[in-house]
Amino acid sequence: MNSFSIPLAAIAKIALPVFLFSALATAQQGLDAETQAKILKGYQAAPVPLNLTGRDATLVGLGSYIVNYVGECNGCHSAGPPTEYVVGGNPFLGQKIKVNPVTYLGGTRDFGAFPDPAGPFPHIVSRNLTPDKTGRAAGGMKLDEFVTLMRTGVDLDKLHPTCKGAPDTKCIPAPFSGELLQIMPWPAYGNMTDRDLQSIYEYLSAIPCIEGGPGEPANRCVLGPKTTAVAGPKNTTAFSKWLQLDGSQSTTTGGGALTYQWSIPAGSPTAGISGANSAKPNVQLGGGGGLYTFLLTVTDSSGNTSMDSTTINYQGN
């Protein structure tokens, strides 16, 4: 995680997690005072908690400064003026500003039919910029995809293609191009430096996920089943030296096939395992009475692994 030098007195004025406070306070020199000030203001501006695990603190802070102060992205990428601020926090009513975290950068603002509100044209709705369950900005977008979008305006979601016939409520009529984002001021943002665009991406990847948005799937914030080994039976006392282990309750990411491998860890009495690479192997407890431990390792189709163990209290001879 990169860091930077800011006077402790300035850092102490903002509420930061202890680990981040420490990282900023003990930072290395290298950034000019203006950039450091922008990064500090970026952290002050963030209206939501930030997930900085594995992220560059410098880029996150700078990205927040750009998103919240320079670009004011939430003005378009929230549900709209009525809910952009919490009750009592609307600066346009002379109140102290407080952004609504429930709608922050979650998109869904309807700008009406484009290009003519009176025509049979699609409504342009702002996209959800929050990360999905992958932890990547704008619904799982990779950095290179995000930069391409910002540089060229290409609509990677392809929600509104160019009309091939008569206009309807789903296509964009010529001379406008359905291949490009309309309304979104990408021609200006596309001229930002590579570092600025990466900073925006890093910040958008650090904010909390919000459900909803055009083209977004249901439960976009919900992690799917993790690859998890479940070795059984649990808490079992056996009187016969023959029994069957059970790993069939193990789960896999994405629902793909699992491979199984049963073994006996060091220190456990020896036993015979028939079908050690199956979900339900048969075992023979051959070392006399005592506690027998069996270790299950499962691997999914993507190479993710998980381990679990079960201990059998054998009461036989």
C-alpha positions as CSV (number, residue, x, y, z in Angstrom):
1,M,0.0,0.0,0.0
2,N,1.5,3.3,-1.0
3,S,1.4,6.2,1.4
4,F,2.4,9.8,1.7
5,S,3.4,12.5,4.2
6,I,0.8,14.7,5.8
7,P,1.1,16.7,9.0
8,L,-0.2,14.8,12.0
9,A,-2.4,17.7,13.1
10,A,-4.2,17.6,9.8
11,I,-4.7,13.8,9.9
12,A,-6.0,14.0,13.4
13,K,-8.9,16.2,12.3
14,I,-10.5,13.4,10.3
15,A,-11.9,10.1,11.4
16,L,-9.8,7.3,9.9
17,P,-9.3,3.7,10.9
18,V,-6.4,3.3,13.2
19,F,-4.4,1.3,10.6
20,L,-4.9,3.9,7.9
21,F,-4.1,6.7,10.3
22,S,-0.8,4.9,11.1
23,A,-0.1,4.4,7.4
24,L,-0.6,8.1,6.6
25,A,1.3,9.3,9.7
26,T,4.4,7.2,9.0
27,A,4.3,7.8,5.2
28,Q,7.3,8.2,3.0
29,Q,8.0,11.4,1.2
30,G,7.6,11.7,-2.5
31,L,4.3,13.5,-3.2
32,D,4.0,17.3,-3.6
33,A,2.1,19.2,-1.0
34,E,-0.8,19.9,-3.4
35,T,-1.4,16.3,-4.1
36,Q,-1.1,15.4,-0.4
37,A,-3.8,18.0,0.3
38,K,-6.1,16.6,-2.3
39,I,-5.7,13.1,-0.9
40,L,-6.5,14.3,2.6
41,K,-9.5,16.1,1.3
42,G,-10.5,13.0,-0.6
43,Y,-10.7,11.0,2.7
44,Q,-12.6,13.8,4.3
45,A,-15.1,13.8,1.4
46,A,-15.9,10.1,1.3
47,P,-19.5,9.7,2.7
48,V,-19.3,6.0,3.1
49,P,-16.9,3.5,4.8
50,L,-14.1,2.4,2.5
51,N,-12.7,-1.1,2.1
52,L,-8.9,-0.5,1.8
53,T,-7.8,-4.1,2.0
54,G,-5.2,-4.7,-0.7
55,R,-5.8,-1.2,-2.1
56,D,-3.4,1.8,-2.7
57,A,-4.3,4.3,0.0
58,T,-2.9,7.1,-2.1
59,L,-5.0,6.4,-5.2
60,V,-8.1,5.8,-3.1
61,G,-7.8,9.3,-1.5
62,L,-7.0,11.0,-4.8
63,G,-9.9,9.1,-6.5
64,S,-12.3,10.3,-3.8
65,Y,-11.2,13.9,-4.3
66,I,-11.8,13.6,-8.1
67,V,-15.2,11.7,-7.7
68,N,-16.6,13.8,-4.9
69,Y,-15.1,17.3,-5.6
70,V,-13.9,17.6,-9.2
71,G,-16.4,15.3,-11.0
72,E,-19.2,15.4,-8.5
73,C,-20.2,12.1,-9.9
74,N,-22.9,11.4,-7.3
75,G,-25.0,14.2,-8.8
76,C,-25.8,12.0,-11.8
77,H,-25.0,8.6,-10.4
78,S,-27.4,8.6,-7.5
79,A,-31.2,8.1,-7.6
80,G,-31.7,11.8,-8.2
81,P,-32.0,15.1,-6.2
82,P,-34.8,14.1,-3.9
83,T,-32.7,11.3,-2.3
84,E,-29.1,12.5,-3.0
85,Y,-28.9,14.0,0.5
86,V,-30.3,12.8,3.8
87,V,-33.2,14.7,5.3
88,G,-31.6,17.8,6.9
89,G,-28.4,17.5,4.9
90,N,-29.3,19.3,1.7
91,P,-26.8,22.2,1.0
92,F,-29.2,23.8,-1.5
93,L,-31.6,24.4,1.4
94,G,-28.9,26.1,3.5
95,Q,-28.2,22.9,5.5
96,K,-24.9,21.3,6.3
97,I,-24.2,18.8,3.5
98,K,-24.7,15.1,4.3
99,V,-24.7,12.8,1.3
100,N,-27.2,9.9,1.5
101,P,-25.1,6.7,1.7
102,V,-28.0,4.5,0.7
103,T,-28.0,5.9,-2.8
104,Y,-24.4,7.0,-3.1
105,L,-23.2,6.2,-6.7
106,G,-25.8,3.5,-7.0
107,G,-27.2,5.0,-10.2
108,T,-30.8,4.7,-11.4
109,R,-31.4,8.4,-12.0
110,D,-33.7,8.7,-15.0
111,F,-32.8,11.5,-17.5
112,G,-35.8,10.9,-19.6
113,A,-36.2,9.7,-23.2
114,F,-33.2,10.5,-25.5
115,P,-32.8,12.4,-27.7
116,D,-36.4,13.7,-27.7
117,P,-38.6,13.3,-24.5
118,A,-41.7,13.3,-26.8
119,G,-40.4,10.5,-29.0
120,P,-40.4,6.7,-28.8
121,F,-36.9,6.6,-27.5
122,P,-35.2,4.8,-24.6
123,H,-34.8,6.5,-21.2
124,I,-31.2,7.1,-20.3
125,V,-30.6,6.0,-16.7
126,S,-27.4,6.5,-14.9
127,R,-25.4,3.4,-14.2
128,N,-24.5,1.9,-10.8
129,L,-20.8,2.7,-10.2
130,T,-20.4,0.7,-7.0
131,P,-18.5,-2.5,-7.0
132,D,-20.3,-5.8,-7.2
133,K,-19.4,-9.0,-5.3
134,T,-16.1,-9.2,-7.2
135,G,-15.0,-6.1,-5.4
136,R,-14.3,-4.3,-8.7
137,A,-15.8,-0.9,-9.6
138,A,-18.9,-0.3,-11.7
139,G,-20.3,-3.8,-11.4
140,G,-17.2,-5.9,-11.7
141,M,-15.4,-3.9,-14.5
142,K,-11.7,-4.5,-14.8
143,L,-9.3,-1.5,-14.8
144,D,-8.5,-1.7,-18.5
145,E,-12.3,-1.9,-19.3
146,F,-12.9,1.1,-17.1
147,V,-10.1,3.2,-18.8
148,T,-11.4,2.2,-22.2
149,L,-14.9,3.3,-21.3
150,M,-13.7,6.6,-20.0
151,R,-11.3,7.3,-22.9
152,T,-13.7,6.3,-25.7
153,G,-17.2,6.4,-24.3
154,V,-17.9,2.9,-25.5
155,D,-21.0,1.4,-23.8
156,L,-19.8,-2.0,-22.7
157,D,-23.3,-2.9,-21.5
158,K,-24.8,-2.2,-24.9
159,L,-28.1,-1.3,-23.4
160,H,-29.2,1.0,-26.2
161,P,-28.1,-0.1,-29.7
162,T,-28.3,2.2,-32.7
163,C,-31.7,1.8,-34.4
164,K,-31.6,-0.3,-37.5
165,G,-35.2,0.5,-38.4
166,A,-37.9,2.8,-37.1
167,P,-37.1,4.2,-33.6
168,D,-38.6,2.3,-30.7
169,T,-38.2,2.6,-26.9
170,K,-35.0,0.5,-26.9
171,C,-32.7,2.0,-29.6
172,I,-30.9,5.2,-30.2
173,P,-31.6,6.9,-33.5
174,A,-29.0,8.2,-35.9
175,P,-27.0,10.4,-36.0
176,F,-26.5,9.5,-32.3
177,S,-24.5,6.3,-31.8
178,G,-25.9,3.6,-29.5
179,E,-22.3,2.2,-29.2
180,L,-21.5,5.2,-27.1
181,L,-22.7,6.5,-23.8
182,Q,-25.0,9.4,-24.3
183,I,-25.3,12.3,-21.7
184,M,-22.3,10.9,-19.8
185,P,-19.5,13.6,-20.3
186,W,-16.8,11.0,-21.1
187,P,-15.2,13.3,-23.8
188,A,-14.0,15.5,-20.9
189,Y,-13.2,12.8,-18.4
190,G,-11.4,10.8,-21.1
191,N,-8.6,13.4,-21.2
192,M,-7.7,12.8,-17.6
193,T,-4.3,11.3,-16.9
194,D,-3.8,7.6,-16.4
195,R,-3.2,8.1,-12.7
196,D,-6.4,10.1,-12.3
197,L,-8.4,7.4,-14.1
198,Q,-6.8,4.7,-12.0
199,S,-7.4,6.7,-8.9
200,I,-11.1,7.0,-9.7
201,Y,-11.3,3.2,-10.4
202,E,-9.5,2.5,-7.1
203,Y,-11.9,4.6,-5.1
204,L,-15.0,3.2,-6.8
205,S,-13.7,-0.3,-6.0
206,A,-13.4,0.7,-2.3
207,I,-16.9,2.0,-1.7
208,P,-19.8,-0.3,-0.5
209,C,-21.9,-2.2,-3.0
210,I,-25.4,-1.1,-3.7
211,E,-28.0,-3.3,-5.3
212,G,-29.9,-2.3,-8.5
213,G,-29.0,-0.2,-11.6
214,P,-29.8,-0.7,-15.3
215,G,-28.5,-3.9,-16.7
216,E,-27.4,-5.2,-13.3
217,P,-28.3,-8.7,-12.1
218,A,-30.3,-9.3,-8.9
219,N,-28.2,-9.8,-5.8
220,R,-25.2,-8.2,-7.3
221,C,-23.7,-7.6,-3.9
222,V,-24.3,-11.1,-2.6
223,L,-21.4,-13.5,-2.7
224,G,-22.2,-16.9,-4.2
225,P,-21.5,-20.1,-2.4
226,K,-17.9,-20.4,-1.4
227,T,-15.9,-23.6,-2.0
228,T,-16.1,-25.1,1.5
229,A,-15.1,-28.6,2.6
230,V,-17.4,-30.3,5.1
231,A,-16.1,-33.5,6.5
232,G,-18.4,-35.9,8.3
233,P,-19.8,-37.5,10.2
234,K,-19.2,-35.1,13.1
235,N,-18.9,-36.0,16.8
236,T,-19.3,-39.7,16.1
237,T,-18.6,-42.7,18.3
238,A,-18.0,-45.9,16.4
239,F,-18.1,-49.5,17.7
240,S,-17.5,-51.1,14.4
241,K,-14.1,-50.8,12.6
242,W,-15.9,-50.3,9.4
243,L,-17.6,-46.9,8.6
244,Q,-18.2,-44.4,5.9
245,L,-17.0,-40.9,5.8
246,D,-19.1,-38.2,4.1
247,G,-18.0,-35.1,2.3
248,S,-21.1,-34.6,0.2
249,Q,-22.2,-31.5,2.1
250,S,-19.1,-29.6,0.7
251,T,-20.0,-26.6,-1.5
252,T,-18.3,-25.2,-4.6
253,T,-18.0,-21.6,-6.0
254,G,-20.2,-21.3,-9.0
255,G,-21.7,-24.7,-8.7
256,G,-19.0,-26.5,-10.6
257,A,-17.7,-30.0,-9.9
258,L,-15.6,-30.8,-6.9
259,T,-12.7,-33.2,-6.5
260,Y,-12.2,-34.9,-3.1
261,Q,-9.1,-36.1,-1.4
262,W,-9.2,-37.8,2.0
263,S,-6.1,-38.3,4.1
264,I,-4.9,-39.1,7.6
265,P,-2.9,-36.3,9.3
266,A,0.2,-37.0,11.3
267,G,-0.4,-38.1,14.8
268,S,-3.7,-39.9,14.1
269,P,-3.9,-43.7,14.3
270,T,-3.6,-45.4,10.9
271,A,-6.6,-46.6,9.0
272,G,-7.5,-47.9,5.5
273,I,-9.4,-45.6,3.2
274,S,-11.1,-47.2,0.2
275,G,-12.1,-44.5,-2.4
276,A,-10.0,-41.7,-0.9
277,N,-10.8,-39.5,-3.9
278,S,-14.6,-39.8,-3.6
279,A,-17.1,-37.9,-1.5
280,K,-18.1,-40.9,0.6
281,P,-15.1,-43.3,1.1
282,N,-15.2,-46.4,3.3
283,V,-12.6,-46.7,6.0
284,Q,-11.3,-49.5,8.2
285,L,-10.1,-48.5,11.7
286,G,-7.2,-50.9,12.2
287,G,-5.2,-49.5,15.0
288,G,-7.3,-50.3,18.0
289,G,-9.5,-48.0,20.0
290,G,-8.9,-44.3,20.2
291,L,-9.5,-41.0,18.3
292,Y,-9.1,-41.3,14.5
293,T,-8.9,-38.0,12.5
294,F,-9.6,-37.8,8.8
295,L,-8.7,-34.7,6.7
296,L,-10.8,-33.8,3.6
297,T,-9.5,-31.5,0.9
298,V,-11.8,-30.3,-1.8
299,T,-10.9,-28.5,-5.0
300,D,-13.2,-26.7,-7.4
301,S,-13.0,-26.3,-11.1
302,S,-11.1,-23.0,-10.7
303,G,-8.5,-24.5,-8.4
304,N,-9.9,-23.1,-5.2
305,T,-9.4,-25.4,-2.3
306,S,-10.8,-25.9,1.2
307,M,-10.0,-28.3,4.0
308,D,-12.0,-29.7,6.9
309,S,-11.5,-32.6,9.3
310,T,-13.6,-35.0,11.3
311,T,-12.6,-37.1,14.3
312,I,-14.1,-40.6,15.1
313,N,-14.1,-41.9,18.6
314,Y,-13.5,-45.6,18.0
315,Q,-14.6,-47.8,21.0
316,G,-13.6,-51.1,19.4
317,N,-10.4,-53.2,19.8
